[in-house]
């Protein structure tokens, strides 16, 4: 008994010694707390009361920058209807389909319009991501559970975010259907609950597949079991999103909603061929601005794709000056583009206006925020969070951009006509991705985009999906 008590006391003493050693000098002691408190800058009672009683953005709003937003653009593509992604992370899909329907209207001199179903591709996006997760677990089943790649799949079983690479792979594989044929459901517009249910089920399934690999089950047996699991996923998706149509009858309409000609019967792939006319992969270049990495180099993000048999997210890293030139060339030819931004930074929600001078948080709190774009990315302070459709630019007398406009997917009442306007200085600081049709890309940039990519990991701060 005494011996056990002695051992317990020794263990406790050892534990306390280790804790003291690891925390010595690193905690907030009384002397440090006094210095911290003494360093406070006098704000004045009125300022302190105002901050405690009001919205920080209302108090930090730069009055000199709060005038009427100039809505004139010297280069602007034709307007189209604004959609609403509601409480979902599908901005990448809305923006991608915005580009496709704008291209169709342009090819038909704006005399025919089409609205594509987001719910249709959402179904296959979720099914394909489920397969990607399960197959990724199988491919890495020999690694321990605490391996970084294994944890990547279990931490992120499925999501509704994405990039334009996913749009291309899904459209090329599954085609398109009109919105009225497969409209939005509640769960399409409110994805969080279904996402949590699917994530839990996929983690359960993934553990089972790891055990099958460990038990040396045949590849055929593992594939058969994975197929059964995906049947469960399909069932959940069919109940929440509706089962995807295999064929349908449809008649096109003009911009006023009047029917044109007689209805025809299509499969989704036939409808895609009728309205898009070609495969998307191979027709575009994705460029990105990441000042941490070498410019004019191509990078590829491992396992960052929507379909297992599709394309990883691959991009060419360019300075913002080059990205602006590509965007202007496309807009001058009335061609909209998929683009993504850190939209929450300096967003004036009332005016739908993005400018680096909208809010002066530094003066309000007697400090400053000096990090540049590279520093913000490296510290997870900034990154691509939202995709929108680049639709207009205003050029000065020297052809330099002063402001830009994007079609958003937050509904027609948000911002001027459902759009957001951004100054060029905000555009340079918080733009990350742009997808440009290859016909607007100079030969030297096309060549750089074809070089062997440098592989990077999905854990990098900048490689989060657009939501």
N, C-alpha and C positions, 0 to 999 in steps of 0.2 A: 504493500500500500504506500509506504513512504517512498519507495523507489519510483512508483508511478507518479506520485506528487512531485518528486524532484525532477523527473523528466518533463512533466508538464510545465513546471516553472522555467526550466531551461528553454523549452520551445517558445514560451511566451516572451522571455527575455530576448531570445534571438529574433523573434518576429518584430518586437518593438525596436530593436537595434537597427534592423533592416529598414523599417519604416522611417526612423529618425534619419538614417543615412540618405535615403532617397528623397526625403522632403526637406532636408536641411538647406536653408537659404532660398528655397523656391516658393514658400508659402507667403501669405500676407500676415506678418506679425504686427503687434501693436504699434511699434515704431514706424513701420512702413505705412500702416493705415493713417497715422497722423500726418505723414508727409504727403500721401495721396490727397487727403482732405484739405491740407494747407495749400495745395497747388491749384485749387479750384479758382476759376476766374469769376469775378463778381458779375453776375448777369443782371442784377437789379430785380427788385420784387415784381415789377410790372411784367418784365420779360418772363420770369419764372412762372408767374400766374398764367400768362398767356399760353405758354408751352404746355402747362399742366391741364389747361381747360379746352384746348383746341386741336384741330388736326395739324400735324406737323407740316404737311404739304401746303395747307392754307397759309401758314405763317411764313414758310420758306419761299412762297411764290414770288418770283421776281416781277415786281409791278411794272418796271420799264419794258418787260418782255411779254406783257399780258394783253397786248392789243389784239385787234382783229387779224385773223390769219389770212394771208394772201392766198387765194385759191386759183390764181392764174398760172397756167403752165404752157410754155411755148411748144412743148412736145408732149402730146397726150394721145394714148390709145383710146379706141371707142369704149364707152361705158357699157357695163353689163350688170345684171342683177346681182345683189349682194346676198350671200348665204350666211347662215348662223350655225357654228359648230356646237353651240350650247355648252353644256358641262362635259365636254369631251376633249381629248388631246389630239384631235385629228386635223389640226391646222395644215399639216403637210399634205394631207389628202385633199382638203378643200382648195389649197393653193395650186396643187398640181392639176386638179380638174378644172380650176378657173382658167389655167393656161390652155388646156386642151379645148374647152368650149369656145374660148376667144379665138383660137386658131381656126376652128370650124366656121365660126361666124365670118371671120376675115376672108377665108377661102370662098365663101358664098356671098361676098360683098355685103355682109350684114343683112341679107334678105331672109336667111334661115337661122334659127337659133336652136340650141339643144341644151338641156340641163341634165347632167349626169347624176346617177345615184351614188351617193357616198356610202349608203348602207350596204350596197352590193359588194363594193371592194373592202369595206370594213369587215364583212364576214370572212372573206378569204384572207385578209391580212391577219386576223386573229387565229384562224386555222393554221396558216403557214408559220406564224410565230410560235405557236404551240409545238408544231413539228420541229422547228429549228431548235427550240429549247430541249426537247426530248432527245433529238439526235445528237445535239451538242453534249448532253450528259453521257450518252452512249459512247461517243467518240473520246471522251475524257474519263471514262469509268475506271481506268487503271490508276488514275491519280487519286491522292487522298482527299477527303472531304474539305480539308482546310487549304487545298491548293487554290490559288487565285482564280484560275480559269473555271474550276468547278464551282467556286463560290459565286462567280459572275452569273452563272445560269440560275443558281438557287436564289440569289438576291433579286434577280430580274427575270422571272419566268416569262412574263408577257407584259406588254404595255400597248397603249394606243397611240404613242408618239411615233415619229418616223422622219424620213427624208424623201427627196424626190427619187432617189434610187429605188425606193419601195414602190412608188407610183409606177415607174417604168416597168419593173419586174411583174407587178400584179396585173397591169393593163395588158402587157404582152402575153401573159399566161392565161388570164381569165376573161379578157375583153371588157366591155362596158355595157351598161343598160341605162335607159332613161330614168330620171328621178321618179316620174309618175308610175313607172312599172314596179319599182322597189323603193318606196318612200322611207323616210326616217321613222324609227320606232323610239319609244321612251328610252330603252337601253342603249340605242345608238347615240342618242343625245346626252345620256347620263351614264357614263361608262364605268364609274368607279366600282359599283357593287359587283357587276359581272366580272370586272378585272380581278377583284379580290377572290371571288369564287374560283375563277379559272386558275389563278396563281396557286391557291391552296391545292387544287386538284393536280396541277402539274408537278408540284413539289412531291406530292404523294406518289404519283406515277414515276417520277424520275428516280426516287429512292428504290422503287421496285426494279426498275431497269438496271440500276447499278448492281443490285443483288443478283440479277440474272447473269450479268457479265461476270461477276465474281464467282458464280457457280458454274462458269464455263458452258452456259447454254449456247446452242447454235445461233448463228446470225439469223437464220430463217425463223427460229422460234422467237428471238428478240424482236425482229421486224413484225412478226404476226401479232405479238402482244402490243407493240407500239401502235399498230393499226387499230386494234381494239380500243386502246386509250383515246386515239384521235376520234374514234366514233363517238365516244362520250363527249368530247369537246364539241364535235359537230352538232350533237343533240342540244347542248346548252346554247350554242350560237343560233341554231335554228329557232329555238323558243324565244330568244331575246331579240334577235335581229330579223328573223324571218328566213326561210330557206331560199337560197339564191334561185332565181328563175333560170330555166334551161333554154326556153324560147318564149317569144312574146310577139304581139302585134302592135305596130306603132306607126303613127303618121307624123311627119315633121310639121312645125308651125313657124310662122314668121315672127318678127319681133313684137308684133301686136297680139300674138296668140292665135292667129287665124290659121286653120289647118291648110296644109299644102299637099294636094294630091291624095291618092287613096292609101290606106294603111297597108303595110307590108309586114311579113313575118320574118323575124330575125333570131339568130342565136346571139349571145353576147359577143362572140368573136366576129360574127358577120356585122354586127352593129358597130363594133370598133373599126373594122375595115371600112365601113361606109362613112364614118365620121372622122376618123384619124387618118386612115389610108396607109399606114405603115407601122412597123415596130418602133417603139420609142428608143430602146437601147441602141446606141451607136449614132444617134442623131444630135446629142447634146454634150456639152462639157460643163462639169460642176467645178466652180472655182471658189476659193475660200481665202479669207484674210486672217492669217495667224502670224503676227509679228515675232513670235517666239521661234518660229521655224524658218528655214531657208526658203527664199522665194524662188519661183520657177522650178520647183520640185513637186513631184506627184506623191501623194500619200494615200495609203489604203488602211482602213480600220478593220482589224480582224473581228469576225463574227458580227459585224454591224451591218446586217442586212435583214430583209423581211422574209425571204424565202431561202430555204437551205440550198436549193439549186440555183439561186439567183446571184446577184452581184453585191459584193461588199461595197460599202460606202467609200468611193474613191474620188479624190479631188486634187486640183492643182492649186498650190498656194501662190497667191499674187498680191502685189501691193494694191492699195485701194485705188490708186490712179488708173491702173490697168482695168480693175473691175468696173470703175465708173465708165471708162471708154467702151467696154463691152456692152454695158447696160444702155448707154446712149445710142450706140449703133442699132441695137435691137428695137428700142423705142421709136427711133426715127423711121423704122420700117413697120410701125404699128403692131409690134409683137411684144406681148406681155411676157413676164418672166417669174419663175419661182424664186423667192429670195427669203432669207431668214435673218433675224435680228435679236438683240437683247431688248425686247420691246418694253420691259418694265422700267428701264432707266430713263429718268427725266420725261416721263409721259404725262402730259396735261390731258387728263381724261375728259374734262369738260369740253375742250376745244378739239380733241383728237390731234394734238400737236406735239411733235417730238423735237426738242432742242436742248442742247447742253446747258443753256442758260435759263431754263424754265424755273428751276428751284435753286436757291442759294442756302444749302444746308450748312455750309461751312461758317458763314457769318452768323447764322442762327445759333449755332452751338460753339462759336468761338474756336473753330479749328479749321482744318483744310483736308482735302481729299486728293493728294497729288499723284496717285498711281496712274500710269499710262495704260494703254490697251493691253500690252504684253503682260504687265504686272497683274492687271485685273484677271486675265485669263489664267495665269499661273497659280493664282491664289483662290480660284473658284469664285471670284467676285463678279465675273461677267462671262457670258457665253451665249450661244444661240439658244433661244427659248421659244421662239415663235416664228412660223413661216407666214408670209403674206405675198401677194401678187404685185410685183412692181409694174406700175401702169403709166407713170408720167414723170417728166423732169422739166425743170425750168432752167434755161440757159441764159447767161448774160451776153453782152455784146461781143465778148471774146470766145463764146462757145463753152464757157465753164459753167458747171452746174451750181445753182444756188439753193435749190430745194427739190425734193422728190415726193412722189405720191404713191401709195400702195392701196390696193383693194384688200380689205380685211375680211375676216370670217366671224365677226362678233355681232352681226346683224346690221341692217340698214340704218338704224337710229344711232349707232355708235360712231361719233366723229362726223365729218362732213360727208353725208351720203354714204355712210358705211366705210369710208376711207380714212387713212391717217396721212398727215403731211409731216415731213421731216426736213429739217435744214441739212445742208450739205455737211456741216461740221458734226452734226449728230450721226449722219449717214456714215461718215468715216470712222467714228468712234465705236459704233454699235452694230454695224453690218458684219455678217460673218459668211453667209453662203449666197451664191447666185448660180442659177442654172441657165445657160445660154445655148440657143440653137447654134450648131456648128457653123452655119453659113455666116454668122456675125463674128466669128472668132478668127483672128489673124493666123497665118500659117505658122509663125514661130510659136504662138501659144498652143495651137493644136498639136504641134510636134512635141512640145514640152509635156503636154497632157498624156502623150502616148509612151513616155519613158517608163521603165520598170518602176513600180511604186515602192516607196519605203513603207514597210509595215509598221503600224503603230497600234497601241492597245486601246480598247474601248474605255479603260479607266481614266484616260487623259481628260483634263478639265474641260476641253472644248468639244468633246465628242458626246454630247448629250443630244437626245432627239428633240425635234421641233414638236411643240405641243399646242 
